[in-house]
Amino acid sequence: MDNLTSFNRTAAAGAQARFDEGLRRHMLGIYRNMGLGLALTGLVALAVASTPALVALIFGTPLKWVAMFAPLAFVFFFQFRFDRMTTAGARTAFFAFAGIMGVSMASIFLVFTGQSIAMAFFTAAAMFAGLSLWGYTTGRDLTGMGSFLIVGLFAVIGASLINLFLGSSLLQMGLSAVGVLVFAGLTAWDTQRLKSEYLAYAGTGMTEKLAVMGALSLYLNLINMFQLLLGLMGQREE
């Protein structure tokens, strides 16, 4: 009996070790895809902002509205088509989205100083790293706050769209502050959710495609925190 018990414990420990290693690789895959997407966004944004002809074409014409709303439309397209995509197709779509986001974000280099852009990005990155680590390691179930955060997200998006026409700087500051808190919470919640997804789908062949979708979720959290922090603390070009 003792030998059987020892064998069962060893087998269980081995299975847990394999699961933990698989989860680690899965999360690293998510962060790797996310990091590549961020790098692509930054390169495209810099390239567009450094090319006067492209700046004039995109931001000096009604195309600026296309550049502004295309990323949001792309996210909805990604959500609705994800189930029918292959892993390679999902990854291609994610990087295409990151490139489009770069075009949209090129305008920040025309409005804000390079120093304030760097400061806002590193502040957002530090917040993201801390919150994602907490979401990964905490034993607290964050499921309950997910619905609240999603409602808050849609409220911020709706109010921001309205403020495009109102042009209220005070309202924009308030929305930016609330938005930072919403995306901070979503970072921790999404990280824990991605762990749970791996538990549900490990060994099904779905994990690679889920890693792409997970990268999109975390990418959006960091990008939005960065943009909102830049709006709060960024110094504008004179």
Sequence and secondary structure as in RCSB ss.txt:
>XXXX:A:sequence
MDNLTSFNRTAAAGAQARFDEGLRRHMLGIYRNMGLGLALTGLVALAVASTPALVALIFGTPLKWVAMFAPLAFV
FFFQFRFDRMTTAGARTAFFAFAGIMGVSMASIFLVFTGQSIAMAFFTAAAMFAGLSLWGYTTGRDLTGMGSFLI
VGLFAVIGASLINLFLGSSLLQMGLSAVGVLVFAGLTAWDTQRLKSEYLAYAGTGMTEKLAVMGALSLYLNLINM
FQLLLGLMGQREE
>XXXX:A:secstr
 HHHHHHHHHHHHHHHHHHHHHHHHHHHHHHHHHHHHHHHHHHHHHHHHT HHHHHHHHSSTHHHHHHHHHHHHH
HHHHHHGGG  HHHHHHHHHHHHHHHHHHHTTHHHHB HHHHHHHHHHHHHHHHHHHHHHHH  S  HHHHHHHH
HHHHHHHHHHHHHHHH  HHHHHHHHHHHHHHHHHHHHHHHHHHHHHHHHHTTTT HHHHHHHHHHHHHHHHHHH
HHHHHHHH  B  
